[in-house]
Amino acid sequence: IGDFIAGFMAEMGARTGHNWIEIAAEPAHAADGHIVWQCRVILRRQHGEEEWGWGVGFQLDNPPPYTLLKASVRCLGSG
């Protein structure tokens, strides 16, 4: 997940425009019904007609140690 996000962050290096990161985590249920955290990390950029948001969604097991549920990883975004 870190390498995926780092690739998009590299595109945010321009000193013009507006860049931001949206992060969310909310309780949800996994496919087997147990409670997890549904997480979303989206990097956004806006500069004139250039506007995009790309990121990743995933679930973390709950309770701690919040293990990543690998089958839940999804690419998110539009541009």
Residue, then its C-alpha position, 0 to 999 in steps of 0.5 A: i500500500g505504501d508504494f502505491i500511495a508513494g507513486f501518487m505523492a510523487e505527482m504532487g510535487a508541483r509548487t502550483g495548484h492545490n494538493w490534499i490527502e483525504i483519509a477516512a476510517e469507519p466501522a464496517h463488516a467483513a465478508d464473513g461478518h466480523i467487525v473491521w475498519q473500512c479505510r480510505v486514503i485518497l490523494r487529490r490534486q487540482h490545478g486549472e483543468e487538472e483535477w484528480g483523486w487516486g488512492v486505495g481502500f482497504q479493511l483492517d481487522n478489529p480489534p488490534p493489532y489491526t491486521l490488513l485484510k489483503a483481499s479487501v485492498r481496492c484501487l480508488g479514484s478518478g481524474 
